[in-house]
């Protein structure tokens, strides 16, 4: 049974079909969604001011949150930086994730992600990515 789904996002341009599909799946399973936006590591980590990419990430996450509320799906939002595979593994373990959903164009090569992911992975490919 799927209780918790990790939706991993790294592209602010093509997240909507992926988010919509994941939220519909969560609604059908009565599952909770953890939406995590992965930012590239900043060259200067000492910067206190929010970067424009972080602001864009929050805009994307808030849009996903609105869609989840429309479907009565519980959702949590995170922004992550660092090694993608390491962070995905950490999130899956710490939040007891049952399923990982990513875009087919997400970060690391699919084969590497499948080998190292601690949970099953769904690669979603929208018509725009085909």
PASEBA-1860 file (N, C-alpha, C; in nm, 3 decimals):
! residues 130
1> XXXXXXXX> 0.084/-0.117/0.000/0.000/0.000/0.000/0.089/0.125/0.000 ~ 0.050/0.221/-0.076/0.125/0.347/-0.087/0.064/0.448/0.009 ~ 0.145/0.490/0.107/0.099/0.590/0.203/0.167/0.725/0.184 ~ 0.293/0.721/0.136/0.369/0.845/0.119/0.442/0.843/-0.015 ~ 0.423/0.951/-0.091/0.485/0.964/-0.223/0.579/1.084/-0.219 ~ 0.701/1.063/-0.266/0.796/1.172/-0.280/0.794/1.218/-0.426 ~ 0.753/1.341/-0.448/0.754/1.403/-0.580/0.878/1.490/-0.588 ~ 0.974/1.450/-0.671/1.100/1.522/-0.684/1.097/1.607/-0.811
9> XXXXXXXX> 1.125/1.736/-0.795/1.116/1.832/-0.905/1.247/1.908/-0.915 ~ 1.291/1.930/-1.039/1.410/2.013/-1.060/1.394/2.110/-1.176 ~ 1.280/2.104/-1.245/1.257/2.188/-1.363/1.133/2.274/-1.343 ~ 1.151/2.406/-1.331/1.035/2.492/-1.309/0.945/2.507/-1.432 ~ 0.992/2.463/-1.548/0.915/2.482/-1.671/0.811/2.372/-1.695 ~ 0.844/2.248/-1.663/0.757/2.136/-1.701/0.707/2.054/-1.582 ~ 0.681/2.117/-1.470/0.643/2.043/-1.351/0.493/2.013/-1.344 ~ 0.409/2.090/-1.412/0.265/2.081/-1.393/0.205/1.945/-1.427
17> XXXXXXXX> 0.235/1.884/-1.543/0.177/1.753/-1.570/0.223/1.647/-1.469 ~ 0.349/1.652/-1.431/0.404/1.559/-1.333/0.334/1.576/-1.198 ~ 0.318/1.699/-1.153/0.253/1.726/-1.025/0.107/1.684/-1.029 ~ 0.037/1.716/-1.136/-0.104/1.679/-1.149/-0.122/1.528/-1.141 ~ -0.039/1.455/-1.216/-0.047/1.309/-1.217/-0.019/1.251/-1.078 ~ 0.084/1.303/-1.012/0.122/1.254/-0.879/0.011/1.281/-0.777 ~ -0.049/1.397/-0.783/-0.157/1.431/-0.690/-0.279/1.343/-0.716 ~ -0.309/1.316/-0.843/-0.421/1.226/-0.874/-0.394/1.086/-0.820
25> XXXXXXXX> -0.271/1.039/-0.834/-0.234/0.908/-0.779/-0.248/0.908/-0.628 ~ -0.199/1.013/-0.563/-0.209/1.023/-0.417/-0.355/1.025/-0.372 ~ -0.440/1.097/-0.444/-0.582/1.102/-0.409/-0.645/0.963/-0.421 ~ -0.609/0.891/-0.527/-0.665/0.757/-0.549/-0.619/0.659/-0.441 ~ -0.499/0.679/-0.388/-0.442/0.589/-0.286/-0.460/0.640/-0.144 ~ -0.520/0.756/-0.129/-0.528/0.824/0.001/-0.389/0.839/0.062 ~ -0.295/0.879/-0.022/-0.155/0.893/0.020/-0.121/1.040/0.044 ~ -0.016/1.061/0.118/0.039/1.194/0.143/0.152/1.217/0.043
33> XXXXXXXX> 0.170/1.343/0.001/0.277/1.379/-0.094/0.379/1.466/-0.022 ~ 0.505/1.434/-0.046/0.615/1.521/-0.006/0.672/1.575/-0.137 ~ 0.650/1.703/-0.163/0.701/1.766/-0.286/0.834/1.832/-0.253 ~ 0.939/1.783/-0.316/1.074/1.835/-0.292/1.129/1.894/-0.421 ~ 1.166/2.020/-0.414/1.225/2.089/-0.528/1.376/2.088/-0.506 ~ 1.449/2.037/-0.604/1.594/2.026/-0.594/1.661/2.140/-0.670 ~ 1.729/2.225/-0.595/1.804/2.336/-0.653/1.947/2.291/-0.681 ~ 2.009/2.348/-0.785/2.152/2.322/-0.802/2.225/2.388/-0.685
41> XXXXXXXX> 2.336/2.329/-0.644/2.411/2.386/-0.533/2.463/2.523/-0.570 ~ 2.445/2.616/-0.480/2.492/2.753/-0.501/2.643/2.758/-0.487 ~ 2.710/2.834/-0.575/2.855/2.843/-0.565/2.899/2.908/-0.434 ~ 2.819/3.000/-0.382/2.853/3.068/-0.257/2.744/3.040/-0.156 ~ 2.767/2.944/-0.067/2.666/2.904/0.030/2.646/3.007/0.141 ~ 2.731/3.107/0.148/2.721/3.206/0.255/2.622/3.317/0.220 ~ 2.565/3.314/0.101/2.470/3.416/0.060/2.344/3.406/0.144 ~ 2.308/3.517/0.209/2.191/3.518/0.296/2.065/3.550/0.217
49> XXXXXXXX> 2.076/3.638/0.121/1.961/3.679/0.041/1.910/3.562/-0.041 ~ 1.778/3.551/-0.049/1.719/3.444/-0.129/1.756/3.463/-0.276 ~ 1.792/3.355/-0.339/1.823/3.362/-0.481/1.694/3.359/-0.560 ~ 1.701/3.404/-0.684/1.582/3.402/-0.768/1.538/3.257/-0.796 ~ 1.633/3.165/-0.800/1.596/3.025/-0.822/1.522/2.968/-0.701 ~ 1.559/3.011/-0.582/1.486/2.966/-0.463/1.345/3.024/-0.460 ~ 1.332/3.149/-0.498/1.200/3.211/-0.505/1.112/3.140/-0.607 ~ 1.170/3.107/-0.721/1.096/3.033/-0.824/1.055/2.895/-0.772
57> XXXXXXXX> 1.144/2.831/-0.699/1.114/2.699/-0.641/0.992/2.707/-0.549 ~ 0.987/2.810/-0.464/0.873/2.824/-0.374/0.745/2.851/-0.454 ~ 0.753/2.929/-0.561/0.635/2.952/-0.644/0.582/2.822/-0.701 ~ 0.673/2.737/-0.750/0.634/2.607/-0.805/0.570/2.522/-0.695 ~ 0.634/2.516/-0.580/0.582/2.434/-0.470/0.445/2.483/-0.422 ~ 0.425/2.612/-0.417/0.295/2.665/-0.374/0.185/2.632/-0.477 ~ 0.220/2.630/-0.605/0.122/2.590/-0.707/0.084/2.443/-0.689 ~ 0.183/2.360/-0.659/0.157/2.219/-0.635/0.070/2.202/-0.510
65> XXXXXXXX> 0.101/2.279/-0.408/0.023/2.274/-0.284/-0.123/2.308/-0.311 ~ -0.148/2.410/-0.392/-0.286/2.448/-0.427/-0.359/2.333/-0.496 ~ -0.291/2.267/-0.589/-0.352/2.152/-0.659/-0.383/2.039/-0.562 ~ -0.293/2.015/-0.467/-0.314/1.910/-0.368/-0.435/1.941/-0.281 ~ -0.447/2.065/-0.238/-0.562/2.104/-0.155/-0.693/2.087/-0.231 ~ -0.692/2.117/-0.361/-0.813/2.098/-0.442/-0.858/1.952/-0.445 ~ -0.760/1.860/-0.434/-0.788/1.716/-0.438/-0.795/1.654/-0.297 ~ -0.789/1.738/-0.194/-0.788/1.690/-0.054/-0.673/1.594/-0.027
73> XXXXXXXX> -0.556/1.626/-0.080/-0.436/1.547/-0.060/-0.345/1.622/0.037 ~ -0.302/1.551/0.141/-0.207/1.611/0.236/-0.072/1.624/0.167 ~ -0.007/1.739/0.189/0.119/1.765/0.121/0.215/1.841/0.213 ~ 0.342/1.811/0.197/0.449/1.884/0.264/0.544/1.933/0.156 ~ 0.606/2.048/0.179/0.693/2.110/0.080/0.834/2.124/0.133 ~ 0.932/2.097/0.046/1.073/2.110/0.083/1.153/2.165/-0.034 ~ 1.257/2.239/-0.002/1.358/2.275/-0.101/1.486/2.207/-0.057 ~ 1.551/2.140/-0.151/1.671/2.063/-0.121/1.786/2.107/-0.210
81> XXXXXXXX> 1.906/2.095/-0.158/2.028/2.114/-0.235/2.122/2.000/-0.202 ~ 2.225/1.987/-0.278/2.323/1.882/-0.252/2.315/1.772/-0.355 ~ 2.384/1.663/-0.327/2.387/1.548/-0.416/2.247/1.488/-0.428 ~ 2.194/1.484/-0.552/2.056/1.439/-0.574/2.030/1.299/-0.521 ~ 2.114/1.205/-0.556/2.091/1.067/-0.515/2.100/1.052/-0.363 ~ 2.195/1.118/-0.304/2.210/1.111/-0.159/2.089/1.172/-0.088 ~ 2.046/1.289/-0.134/1.932/1.356/-0.073/1.802/1.277/-0.093 ~ 1.784/1.219/-0.212/1.665/1.136/-0.236/1.661/1.019/-0.140
89> XXXXXXXX> 1.773/0.954/-0.123/1.780/0.842/-0.030/1.750/0.885/0.112 ~ 1.808/0.997/0.154/1.784/1.049/0.289/1.636/1.080/0.311 ~ 1.575/1.145/0.212/1.433/1.180/0.224/1.344/1.056/0.229 ~ 1.375/0.958/0.144/1.296/0.834/0.143/1.301/0.765/0.278 ~ 1.418/0.763/0.338/1.432/0.696/0.468/1.368/0.779/0.581 ~ 1.398/0.908/0.586/1.352/0.988/0.699/1.201/1.013/0.697 ~ 1.141/1.019/0.579/0.996/1.041/0.570/0.919/0.912/0.543 ~ 0.986/0.800/0.546/0.924/0.669/0.522/0.842/0.667/0.393
97> XXXXXXXX> 0.908/0.709/0.286/0.846/0.717/0.154/0.824/0.577/0.098 ~ 0.711/0.558/0.032/0.678/0.430/-0.030/0.705/0.430/-0.181 ~ 0.700/0.549/-0.242/0.713/0.560/-0.387/0.778/0.693/-0.421 ~ 0.870/0.690/-0.515/0.939/0.810/-0.563/0.891/0.838/-0.705 ~ 0.846/0.961/-0.731/0.800/1.002/-0.864/0.888/1.115/-0.913 ~ 0.945/1.095/-1.032/1.032/1.197/-1.092/0.997/1.211/-1.239 ~ 1.039/1.323/-1.296/1.027/1.344/-1.439/1.128/1.254/-1.510 ~ 1.096/1.212/-1.629/1.189/1.130/-1.707/1.318/1.207/-1.735
105> XXXXXXXX> 1.311/1.339/-1.729/1.429/1.422/-1.755/1.498/1.465/-1.626 ~ 1.463/1.406/-1.513/1.516/1.446/-1.383/1.662/1.407/-1.369 ~ 1.742/1.500/-1.325/1.880/1.485/-1.283/1.960/1.365/-1.330 ~ 1.990/1.270/-1.239/2.082/1.161/-1.272/2.023/1.066/-1.376 ~ 2.109/0.990/-1.445/2.058/0.894/-1.542/1.961/0.796/-1.477 ~ 1.852/0.761/-1.546/1.752/0.671/-1.487/1.809/0.541/-1.432 ~ 1.906/0.482/-1.504/1.964/0.355/-1.457/2.030/0.372/-1.322 ~ 2.101/0.481/-1.304/2.170/0.507/-1.179/2.070/0.532/-1.066
113> XXXXXXXX> 1.966/0.608/-1.096/1.863/0.635/-0.996/1.792/0.506/-0.955 ~ 1.760/0.421/-1.052/1.694/0.294/-1.020/1.781/0.205/-0.933 ~ 1.911/0.201/-0.961/2.002/0.117/-0.882/2.018/0.167/-0.740 ~ 2.018/0.300/-0.722/2.050/0.356/-0.591/1.928/0.399/-0.509 ~ 1.812/0.405/-0.571/1.693/0.449/-0.497/1.651/0.341/-0.398 ~ 1.621/0.382/-0.275/1.581/0.284/-0.174/1.435/0.241/-0.188 ~ 1.359/0.303/-0.276/1.218/0.272/-0.295/1.188/0.265/-0.445 ~ 1.071/0.207/-0.482/1.034/0.204/-0.624/1.025/0.345/-0.682
121> XXXXXXXX> 1.059/0.355/-0.811/1.062/0.484/-0.880/0.969/0.478/-1.000 ~ 0.891/0.584/-1.018/0.812/0.603/-1.139/0.873/0.722/-1.213 ~ 0.906/0.699/-1.340/0.955/0.806/-1.427/0.838/0.852/-1.512 ~ 0.797/0.976/-1.491/0.684/1.031/-1.565/0.736/1.110/-1.684 ~ 0.680/1.083/-1.801/0.719/1.156/-1.921/0.596/1.221/-1.981 ~ 0.594/1.354/-1.984/0.483/1.425/-2.043/0.502/1.433/-2.194 ~ 0.399/1.476/-2.263/0.408/1.492/-2.408/0.517/1.590/-2.448 ~ 0.540/1.691/-2.363/0.643/1.792/-2.391/0.783/1.734/-2.383
129> XX> 0.802/1.631/-2.300/0.933/1.571/-2.281/0.962/1.461/-2.384 ~ 0.860/1.415/-2.452/0.875/1.303/-2.545/0.958/1.340/-2.665
END
